[in-house]
Amino acid sequence: MNEIVGVTGNIATIGYGLATLGPGIGLGILIGKALEGMARQPEVANTLRTNMFIGVAFVEVLALLGLIAGFLF
């Protein structure tokens, strides 16, 4: 019985670790598209940069929540 609980804990830890991959991919897409938009329309670069940093902050919060949830549970 104890062996099954140990395996479940390991699977949960791997699951939370995989949950941090999503925000990493999201950051790559977010920054890439923002840079693409800045290259296409340099006159709106400041607005795009501001929106990009707000988006990066939200995505990083999701990554940190996934990481912390792995430690707490």
N, CA, C and O atoms as a CHARMM CRD file, in Angstrom:
* protein
*
  292
    1    1 MET  N      0.82300  -1.19200   0.00000 PROA 1      0.00000
    2    1 MET  CA     0.00000   0.00000   0.00000 PROA 1      0.00000
    3    1 MET  C      0.86600   1.25400   0.00000 PROA 1      0.00000
    4    1 MET  O      0.55000   2.22000  -0.69400 PROA 1      0.00000
    5    2 ASN  N      1.93800   1.25300   0.75700 PROA 2      0.00000
    6    2 ASN  CA     2.81000   2.43000   0.81200 PROA 2      0.00000
    7    2 ASN  C      3.51900   2.67900  -0.51100 PROA 2      0.00000
    8    2 ASN  O      3.82400   3.82200  -0.85000 PROA 2      0.00000
    9    3 GLU  N      3.77700   1.62300  -1.25100 PROA 3      0.00000
   10    3 GLU  CA     4.45200   1.78500  -2.53700 PROA 3      0.00000
   11    3 GLU  C      3.56800   2.52600  -3.53700 PROA 3      0.00000
   12    3 GLU  O      4.07100   3.31700  -4.33500 PROA 3      0.00000
   13    4 ILE  N      2.28300   2.28600  -3.50500 PROA 4      0.00000
   14    4 ILE  CA     1.36500   2.96800  -4.42500 PROA 4      0.00000
   15    4 ILE  C      1.32200   4.46100  -4.10800 PROA 4      0.00000
   16    4 ILE  O      1.28600   5.28100  -5.02500 PROA 4      0.00000
   17    5 VAL  N      1.32400   4.82100  -2.84600 PROA 5      0.00000
   18    5 VAL  CA     1.30600   6.23300  -2.45700 PROA 5      0.00000
   19    5 VAL  C      2.58900   6.91700  -2.92100 PROA 5      0.00000
   20    5 VAL  O      2.54500   8.06200  -3.37200 PROA 5      0.00000
   21    6 GLY  N      3.71700   6.24500  -2.82000 PROA 6      0.00000
   22    6 GLY  CA     4.98000   6.81300  -3.27800 PROA 6      0.00000
   23    6 GLY  C      4.98600   7.05900  -4.77200 PROA 6      0.00000
   24    6 GLY  O      5.49300   8.08400  -5.22800 PROA 6      0.00000
   25    7 VAL  N      4.43600   6.14500  -5.53500 PROA 7      0.00000
   26    7 VAL  CA     4.37400   6.29400  -6.98400 PROA 7      0.00000
   27    7 VAL  C      3.44900   7.45500  -7.34300 PROA 7      0.00000
   28    7 VAL  O      3.76300   8.23300  -8.24400 PROA 7      0.00000
   29    8 THR  N      2.32600   7.58200  -6.66100 PROA 8      0.00000
   30    8 THR  CA     1.38900   8.67000  -6.91800 PROA 8      0.00000
   31    8 THR  C      2.05600  10.01300  -6.65600 PROA 8      0.00000
   32    8 THR  O      1.84900  10.95600  -7.41900 PROA 8      0.00000
   33    9 GLY  N      2.84100  10.12000  -5.60700 PROA 9      0.00000
   34    9 GLY  CA     3.54600  11.36300  -5.31200 PROA 9      0.00000
   35    9 GLY  C      4.53200  11.71500  -6.40900 PROA 9      0.00000
   36    9 GLY  O      4.65200  12.88300  -6.77900 PROA 9      0.00000
   37   10 ASN  N      5.23600  10.73200  -6.93300 PROA 10     0.00000
   38   10 ASN  CA     6.18400  10.98900  -8.00000 PROA 10     0.00000
   39   10 ASN  C      5.48800  11.43300  -9.28000 PROA 10     0.00000
   40   10 ASN  O      5.97000  12.32200  -9.98200 PROA 10     0.00000
   41   11 ILE  N      4.36100  10.81400  -9.57700 PROA 11     0.00000
   42   11 ILE  CA     3.61000  11.18900 -10.77500 PROA 11     0.00000
   43   11 ILE  C      3.08500  12.61100 -10.64300 PROA 11     0.00000
   44   11 ILE  O      3.10600  13.36900 -11.61200 PROA 11     0.00000
   45   12 ALA  N      2.60900  12.98400  -9.44500 PROA 12     0.00000
   46   12 ALA  CA     2.11400  14.34500  -9.23700 PROA 12     0.00000
   47   12 ALA  C      3.23600  15.36000  -9.39900 PROA 12     0.00000
   48   12 ALA  O      3.02800  16.42900  -9.97400 PROA 12     0.00000
   49   13 THR  N      4.40700  15.04000  -8.90500 PROA 13     0.00000
   50   13 THR  CA     5.54200  15.95000  -9.03100 PROA 13     0.00000
   51   13 THR  C      5.92800  16.13900 -10.49100 PROA 13     0.00000
   52   13 THR  O      6.23800  17.25200 -10.91600 PROA 13     0.00000
   53   14 ILE  N      5.91100  15.07700 -11.24300 PROA 14     0.00000
   54   14 ILE  CA     6.21400  15.17600 -12.67600 PROA 14     0.00000
   55   14 ILE  C      5.13500  16.00100 -13.38000 PROA 14     0.00000
   56   14 ILE  O      5.43500  16.78700 -14.27800 PROA 14     0.00000
   57   15 GLY  N      3.88200  15.81800 -12.96800 PROA 15     0.00000
   58   15 GLY  CA     2.79200  16.58700 -13.56200 PROA 15     0.00000
   59   15 GLY  C      2.94100  18.07700 -13.32200 PROA 15     0.00000
   60   15 GLY  O      2.73000  18.88000 -14.23100 PROA 15     0.00000
   61   16 TYR  N      3.30200  18.45200 -12.10500 PROA 16     0.00000
   62   16 TYR  CA     3.50300  19.87600 -11.81900 PROA 16     0.00000
   63   16 TYR  C      4.72300  20.42000 -12.54900 PROA 16     0.00000
   64   16 TYR  O      4.73900  21.58200 -12.95300 PROA 16     0.00000
   65   17 GLY  N      5.72300  19.60200 -12.71500 PROA 17     0.00000
   66   17 GLY  CA     6.88800  20.03000 -13.49200 PROA 17     0.00000
   67   17 GLY  C      6.53500  20.26700 -14.94800 PROA 17     0.00000
   68   17 GLY  O      7.00400  21.22100 -15.56700 PROA 17     0.00000
   69   18 LEU  N      5.70000  19.38200 -15.49000 PROA 18     0.00000
   70   18 LEU  CA     5.25300  19.56300 -16.87100 PROA 18     0.00000
   71   18 LEU  C      4.35200  20.78200 -17.00400 PROA 18     0.00000
   72   18 LEU  O      4.26800  21.37400 -18.08000 PROA 18     0.00000
   73   19 ALA  N      3.67900  21.16400 -15.92700 PROA 19     0.00000
   74   19 ALA  CA     2.80800  22.34400 -15.96200 PROA 19     0.00000
   75   19 ALA  C      3.60400  23.62100 -16.16800 PROA 19     0.00000
   76   19 ALA  O      3.04800  24.62400 -16.61700 PROA 19     0.00000
   77   20 THR  N      4.87600  23.60700 -15.85300 PROA 20     0.00000
   78   20 THR  CA     5.69600  24.80000 -16.06500 PROA 20     0.00000
   79   20 THR  C      6.16600  24.91800 -17.51100 PROA 20     0.00000
   80   20 THR  O      6.67700  25.96700 -17.90500 PROA 20     0.00000
   81   21 LEU  N      6.00600  23.87100 -18.30500 PROA 21     0.00000
   82   21 LEU  CA     6.39400  23.94900 -19.71200 PROA 21     0.00000
   83   21 LEU  C      5.44900  24.83500 -20.52400 PROA 21     0.00000
   84   21 LEU  O      5.88100  25.51800 -21.45300 PROA 21     0.00000
   85   22 GLY  N      4.17200  24.82100 -20.17800 PROA 22     0.00000
   86   22 GLY  CA     3.19000  25.61800 -20.89800 PROA 22     0.00000
   87   22 GLY  C      3.50400  27.10100 -20.86900 PROA 22     0.00000
   88   22 GLY  O      3.52800  27.73900 -21.92200 PROA 22     0.00000
   89   23 PRO  N      3.74600  27.67500 -19.68400 PROA 23     0.00000
   90   23 PRO  CA     4.12000  29.09100 -19.65700 PROA 23     0.00000
   91   23 PRO  C      5.43000  29.38500 -20.38600 PROA 23     0.00000
   92   23 PRO  O      5.60100  30.47200 -20.93600 PROA 23     0.00000
   93   24 GLY  N      6.34300  28.43500 -20.39400 PROA 24     0.00000
   94   24 GLY  CA     7.58900  28.64600 -21.13500 PROA 24     0.00000
   95   24 GLY  C      7.33900  28.76100 -22.62700 PROA 24     0.00000
   96   24 GLY  O      7.91100  29.61900 -23.30000 PROA 24     0.00000
   97   25 ILE  N      6.49100  27.90200 -23.13200 PROA 25     0.00000
   98   25 ILE  CA     6.12500  27.97600 -24.54400 PROA 25     0.00000
   99   25 ILE  C      5.34600  29.25500 -24.81000 PROA 25     0.00000
  100   25 ILE  O      5.53900  29.91100 -25.83400 PROA 25     0.00000
  101   26 GLY  N      4.45800  29.60700 -23.87200 PROA 26     0.00000
  102   26 GLY  CA     3.68700  30.84000 -24.00900 PROA 26     0.00000
  103   26 GLY  C      4.56100  32.07700 -24.05600 PROA 26     0.00000
  104   26 GLY  O      4.29100  33.00800 -24.81500 PROA 26     0.00000
  105   27 LEU  N      5.60500  32.08900 -23.24700 PROA 27     0.00000
  106   27 LEU  CA     6.53600  33.22800 -23.26600 PROA 27     0.00000
  107   27 LEU  C      7.22900  33.34500 -24.61100 PROA 27     0.00000
  108   27 LEU  O      7.38900  34.44500 -25.13900 PROA 27     0.00000
  109   28 GLY  N      7.63700  32.22500 -25.16000 PROA 28     0.00000
  110   28 GLY  CA     8.30100  32.25300 -26.46400 PROA 28     0.00000
  111   28 GLY  C      7.39800  32.80900 -27.54700 PROA 28     0.00000
  112   28 GLY  O      7.82400  33.62200 -28.36700 PROA 28     0.00000
  113   29 ILE  N      6.15700  32.37000 -27.54700 PROA 29     0.00000
  114   29 ILE  CA     5.20900  32.86100 -28.54400 PROA 29     0.00000
  115   29 ILE  C      4.90700  34.33200 -28.31500 PROA 29     0.00000
  116   29 ILE  O      4.88500  35.11400 -29.26600 PROA 29     0.00000
  117   30 LEU  N      4.67600  34.71800 -27.07200 PROA 30     0.00000
  118   30 LEU  CA     4.33400  36.09900 -26.72900 PROA 30     0.00000
  119   30 LEU  C      5.43300  37.06800 -27.13200 PROA 30     0.00000
  120   30 LEU  O      5.15800  38.08400 -27.77100 PROA 30     0.00000
  121   31 ILE  N      6.65700  36.77200 -26.77100 PROA 31     0.00000
  122   31 ILE  CA     7.76600  37.67300 -27.08700 PROA 31     0.00000
  123   31 ILE  C      8.04400  37.68000 -28.58500 PROA 31     0.00000
  124   31 ILE  O      8.33200  38.72900 -29.16000 PROA 31     0.00000
  125   32 GLY  N      7.96000  36.51900 -29.21300 PROA 32     0.00000
  126   32 GLY  CA     8.19300  36.45700 -30.65900 PROA 32     0.00000
  127   32 GLY  C      7.18200  37.27300 -31.44400 PROA 32     0.00000
  128   32 GLY  O      7.54800  37.99000 -32.37500 PROA 32     0.00000
  129   33 LYS  N      5.90700  37.16700 -31.07300 PROA 33     0.00000
  130   33 LYS  CA     4.87200  37.92400 -31.77800 PROA 33     0.00000
  131   33 LYS  C      4.99000  39.42100 -31.49400 PROA 33     0.00000
  132   33 LYS  O      4.72300  40.23700 -32.37600 PROA 33     0.00000
  133   34 ALA  N      5.38200  39.78800 -30.28400 PROA 34     0.00000
  134   34 ALA  CA     5.56800  41.20600 -29.97700 PROA 34     0.00000
  135   34 ALA  C      6.71600  41.78700 -30.80400 PROA 34     0.00000
  136   34 ALA  O      6.60800  42.89200 -31.33400 PROA 34     0.00000
  137   35 LEU  N      7.80500  41.04300 -30.91000 PROA 35     0.00000
  138   35 LEU  CA     8.93100  41.52400 -31.72300 PROA 35     0.00000
  139   35 LEU  C      8.55800  41.59400 -33.19800 PROA 35     0.00000
  140   35 LEU  O      8.99000  42.49900 -33.91200 PROA 35     0.00000
  141   36 GLU  N      7.76000  40.64000 -33.64600 PROA 36     0.00000
  142   36 GLU  CA     7.29300  40.66800 -35.02800 PROA 36     0.00000
  143   36 GLU  C      6.42300  41.90600 -35.28200 PROA 36     0.00000
  144   36 GLU  O      6.54200  42.55600 -36.32100 PROA 36     0.00000
  145   37 GLY  N      5.55700  42.21800 -34.32800 PROA 37     0.00000
  146   37 GLY  CA     4.71900  43.40900 -34.45900 PROA 37     0.00000
  147   37 GLY  C      5.53500  44.68900 -34.43700 PROA 37     0.00000
  148   37 GLY  O      5.23200  45.63500 -35.16500 PROA 37     0.00000
  149   38 MET  N      6.57300  44.72500 -33.60200 PROA 38     0.00000
  150   38 MET  CA     7.44300  45.90900 -33.55200 PROA 38     0.00000
  151   38 MET  C      8.21200  46.08200 -34.86100 PROA 38     0.00000
  152   38 MET  O      8.45000  47.20700 -35.30100 PROA 38     0.00000
  153   39 ALA  N      8.59400  44.98400 -35.47000 PROA 39     0.00000
  154   39 ALA  CA     9.31900  45.06000 -36.73500 PROA 39     0.00000
  155   39 ALA  C      8.39100  45.51700 -37.85600 PROA 39     0.00000
  156   39 ALA  O      8.82000  46.23500 -38.75900 PROA 39     0.00000
  157   40 ARG  N      7.13600  45.11200 -37.80500 PROA 40     0.00000
  158   40 ARG  CA     6.18900  45.49000 -38.85500 PROA 40     0.00000
  159   40 ARG  C      5.72600  46.93500 -38.72000 PROA 40     0.00000
  160   40 ARG  O      5.55700  47.63200 -39.72000 PROA 40     0.00000
  161   41 GLN  N      5.52100  47.38600 -37.48200 PROA 41     0.00000
  162   41 GLN  CA     5.04600  48.74900 -37.23900 PROA 41     0.00000
  163   41 GLN  C      5.87200  49.38300 -36.13100 PROA 41     0.00000
  164   41 GLN  O      5.48000  49.33000 -34.96500 PROA 41     0.00000
  165   42 PRO  N      6.99800  49.97600 -36.46800 PROA 42     0.00000
  166   42 PRO  CA     7.86700  50.56100 -35.43600 PROA 42     0.00000
  167   42 PRO  C      7.22000  51.70900 -34.66300 PROA 42     0.00000
  168   42 PRO  O      7.64200  52.01200 -33.54600 PROA 42     0.00000
  169   43 GLU  N      6.20400  52.35000 -35.23900 PROA 43     0.00000
  170   43 GLU  CA     5.59200  53.49100 -34.55400 PROA 43     0.00000
  171   43 GLU  C      4.77800  53.08300 -33.32600 PROA 43     0.00000
  172   43 GLU  O      4.51800  53.92100 -32.46300 PROA 43     0.00000
  173   44 VAL  N      4.37600  51.82700 -33.22800 PROA 44     0.00000
  174   44 VAL  CA     3.63300  51.36500 -32.05300 PROA 44     0.00000
  175   44 VAL  C      4.49500  50.47200 -31.15600 PROA 44     0.00000
  176   44 VAL  O      3.97100  49.68700 -30.36600 PROA 44     0.00000
  177   45 ALA  N      5.80100  50.59600 -31.28200 PROA 45     0.00000
  178   45 ALA  CA     6.70900  49.73400 -30.51700 PROA 45     0.00000
  179   45 ALA  C      6.55700  49.94200 -29.01500 PROA 45     0.00000
  180   45 ALA  O      6.60700  48.97600 -28.25300 PROA 45     0.00000
  181   46 ASN  N      6.37200  51.18500 -28.57400 PROA 46     0.00000
  182   46 ASN  CA     6.25800  51.43800 -27.13100 PROA 46     0.00000
  183   46 ASN  C      4.99500  50.79200 -26.55300 PROA 46     0.00000
  184   46 ASN  O      5.03500  50.21100 -25.46900 PROA 46     0.00000
  185   47 THR  N      3.88700  50.89400 -27.27100 PROA 47     0.00000
  186   47 THR  CA     2.64700  50.27700 -26.80300 PROA 47     0.00000
  187   47 THR  C      2.77900  48.76000 -26.78200 PROA 47     0.00000
  188   47 THR  O      2.35100  48.11200 -25.82700 PROA 47     0.00000
  189   48 LEU  N      3.36400  48.19500 -27.82200 PROA 48     0.00000
  190   48 LEU  CA     3.54000  46.74700 -27.86200 PROA 48     0.00000
  191   48 LEU  C      4.48300  46.27400 -26.75700 PROA 48     0.00000
  192   48 LEU  O      4.26300  45.22000 -26.15900 PROA 48     0.00000
  193   49 ARG  N      5.51700  47.04000 -26.49000 PROA 49     0.00000
  194   49 ARG  CA     6.47200  46.65500 -25.44800 PROA 49     0.00000
  195   49 ARG  C      5.79000  46.66000 -24.07500 PROA 49     0.00000
  196   49 ARG  O      6.00000  45.75600 -23.26700 PROA 49     0.00000
  197   50 THR  N      4.97800  47.67900 -23.82500 PROA 50     0.00000
  198   50 THR  CA     4.26400  47.75000 -22.54800 PROA 50     0.00000
  199   50 THR  C      3.30600  46.56700 -22.39500 PROA 50     0.00000
  200   50 THR  O      3.27500  45.91700 -21.35100 PROA 50     0.00000
  201   51 ASN  N      2.53100  46.29500 -23.43700 PROA 51     0.00000
  202   51 ASN  CA     1.60100  45.16800 -23.38700 PROA 51     0.00000
  203   51 ASN  C      2.33600  43.83800 -23.27300 PROA 51     0.00000
  204   51 ASN  O      1.84900  42.91200 -22.62200 PROA 51     0.00000
  205   52 MET  N      3.50000  43.73800 -23.90000 PROA 52     0.00000
  206   52 MET  CA     4.28500  42.50800 -23.82000 PROA 52     0.00000
  207   52 MET  C      4.74500  42.26600 -22.38100 PROA 52     0.00000
  208   52 MET  O      4.67200  41.13900 -21.89100 PROA 52     0.00000
  209   53 PHE  N      5.21700  43.31200 -21.70500 PROA 53     0.00000
  210   53 PHE  CA     5.68800  43.12700 -20.32700 PROA 53     0.00000
  211   53 PHE  C      4.54500  42.78100 -19.37700 PROA 53     0.00000
  212   53 PHE  O      4.74000  42.01500 -18.43300 PROA 53     0.00000
  213   54 ILE  N      3.35500  43.33500 -19.61300 PROA 54     0.00000
  214   54 ILE  CA     2.19900  42.96100 -18.79800 PROA 54     0.00000
  215   54 ILE  C      1.85600  41.49600 -19.03400 PROA 54     0.00000
  216   54 ILE  O      1.58100  40.76200 -18.08500 PROA 54     0.00000
  217   55 GLY  N      1.87200  41.06800 -20.29100 PROA 55     0.00000
  218   55 GLY  CA     1.61200  39.66500 -20.60900 PROA 55     0.00000
  219   55 GLY  C      2.66300  38.73300 -20.03600 PROA 55     0.00000
  220   55 GLY  O      2.33500  37.65000 -19.55300 PROA 55     0.00000
  221   56 VAL  N      3.91900  39.14400 -20.08500 PROA 56     0.00000
  222   56 VAL  CA     5.00500  38.33500 -19.51800 PROA 56     0.00000
  223   56 VAL  C      4.80200  38.16100 -18.01700 PROA 56     0.00000
  224   56 VAL  O      5.03600  37.08200 -17.47300 PROA 56     0.00000
  225   57 ALA  N      4.36900  39.22400 -17.35600 PROA 57     0.00000
  226   57 ALA  CA     4.14600  39.13800 -15.91000 PROA 57     0.00000
  227   57 ALA  C      3.05200  38.11600 -15.59700 PROA 57     0.00000
  228   57 ALA  O      3.20200  37.32100 -14.67000 PROA 57     0.00000
  229   58 PHE  N      1.95400  38.12700 -16.35800 PROA 58     0.00000
  230   58 PHE  CA     0.87800  37.17100 -16.11700 PROA 58     0.00000
  231   58 PHE  C      1.33100  35.73700 -16.39800 PROA 58     0.00000
  232   58 PHE  O      0.98000  34.82000 -15.65500 PROA 58     0.00000
  233   59 VAL  N      2.09500  35.54300 -17.44800 PROA 59     0.00000
  234   59 VAL  CA     2.55300  34.19100 -17.78500 PROA 59     0.00000
  235   59 VAL  C      3.53500  33.68700 -16.73000 PROA 59     0.00000
  236   59 VAL  O      3.50800  32.50900 -16.37300 PROA 59     0.00000
  237   60 GLU  N      4.39200  34.55900 -16.23200 PROA 60     0.00000
  238   60 GLU  CA     5.34400  34.15400 -15.19400 PROA 60     0.00000
  239   60 GLU  C      4.63400  33.78500 -13.90300 PROA 60     0.00000
  240   60 GLU  O      5.06100  32.87400 -13.19400 PROA 60     0.00000
  241   61 VAL  N      3.55100  34.48900 -13.59400 PROA 61     0.00000
  242   61 VAL  CA     2.77600  34.13500 -12.39300 PROA 61     0.00000
  243   61 VAL  C      2.22500  32.72800 -12.52900 PROA 61     0.00000
  244   61 VAL  O      2.24500  31.95700 -11.56900 PROA 61     0.00000
  245   62 LEU  N      1.73200  32.38500 -13.71600 PROA 62     0.00000
  246   62 LEU  CA     1.22200  31.02300 -13.92100 PROA 62     0.00000
  247   62 LEU  C      2.33200  29.98600 -13.74800 PROA 62     0.00000
  248   62 LEU  O      2.10800  28.92700 -13.16200 PROA 62     0.00000
  249   63 ALA  N      3.51200  30.28800 -14.25000 PROA 63     0.00000
  250   63 ALA  CA     4.62900  29.35300 -14.10900 PROA 63     0.00000
  251   63 ALA  C      5.01200  29.19000 -12.64000 PROA 63     0.00000
  252   63 ALA  O      5.27100  28.07400 -12.18800 PROA 63     0.00000
  253   64 LEU  N      5.05000  30.27800 -11.90200 PROA 64     0.00000
  254   64 LEU  CA     5.41000  30.19800 -10.49900 PROA 64     0.00000
  255   64 LEU  C      4.34400  29.47200  -9.68200 PROA 64     0.00000
  256   64 LEU  O      4.66700  28.74000  -8.74600 PROA 64     0.00000
  257   65 LEU  N      3.07300  29.67600 -10.03500 PROA 65     0.00000
  258   65 LEU  CA     2.02000  28.94000  -9.34400 PROA 65     0.00000
  259   65 LEU  C      2.14600  27.44000  -9.56200 PROA 65     0.00000
  260   65 LEU  O      1.95500  26.65800  -8.63100 PROA 65     0.00000
  261   66 GLY  N      2.46400  27.03500 -10.78600 PROA 66     0.00000
  262   66 GLY  CA     2.65800  25.61600 -11.06500 PROA 66     0.00000
  263   66 GLY  C      3.84300  25.05000 -10.31700 PROA 66     0.00000
  264   66 GLY  O      3.79700  23.91200  -9.84900 PROA 66     0.00000
  265   67 LEU  N      4.90300  25.82700 -10.19900 PROA 67     0.00000
  266   67 LEU  CA     6.08800  25.37600  -9.49400 PROA 67     0.00000
  267   67 LEU  C      5.82600  25.27500  -7.98000 PROA 67     0.00000
  268   67 LEU  O      6.21300  24.30000  -7.33600 PROA 67     0.00000
  269   68 ILE  N      5.17400  26.28100  -7.44000 PROA 68     0.00000
  270   68 ILE  CA     4.89200  26.28700  -5.99500 PROA 68     0.00000
  271   68 ILE  C      3.88600  25.19100  -5.64700 PROA 68     0.00000
  272   68 ILE  O      4.00400  24.55700  -4.59800 PROA 68     0.00000
  273   69 ALA  N      2.90000  24.96200  -6.51500 PROA 69     0.00000
  274   69 ALA  CA     1.93600  23.89500  -6.25300 PROA 69     0.00000
  275   69 ALA  C      2.62800  22.53700  -6.17000 PROA 69     0.00000
  276   69 ALA  O      2.21200  21.66900  -5.40200 PROA 69     0.00000
  277   70 GLY  N      3.66500  22.35900  -6.94600 PROA 70     0.00000
  278   70 GLY  CA     4.43400  21.12000  -6.86700 PROA 70     0.00000
  279   70 GLY  C      5.11500  20.93600  -5.51300 PROA 70     0.00000
  280   70 GLY  O      5.23500  19.81600  -5.01700 PROA 70     0.00000
  281   71 PHE  N      5.55300  22.03200  -4.92600 PROA 71     0.00000
  282   71 PHE  CA     6.19000  21.93800  -3.61000 PROA 71     0.00000
  283   71 PHE  C      5.17000  21.78100  -2.48800 PROA 71     0.00000
  284   71 PHE  O      5.42300  21.07700  -1.51000 PROA 71     0.00000
  285   72 LEU  N      4.01700  22.43600  -2.62600 PROA 72     0.00000
  286   72 LEU  CA     3.01800  22.40100  -1.54400 PROA 72     0.00000
  287   72 LEU  C      2.26200  21.07500  -1.50100 PROA 72     0.00000
  288   72 LEU  O      1.98900  20.54700  -0.42300 PROA 72     0.00000
  289   73 PHE  N      1.92900  20.54700  -2.65600 PROA 73     0.00000
  290   73 PHE  CA     1.10900  19.33700  -2.67100 PROA 73     0.00000
  291   73 PHE  C      1.99600  18.17100  -2.92000 PROA 73     0.00000
  292   73 PHE  O      1.52300  17.03600  -2.97600 PROA 73     0.00000
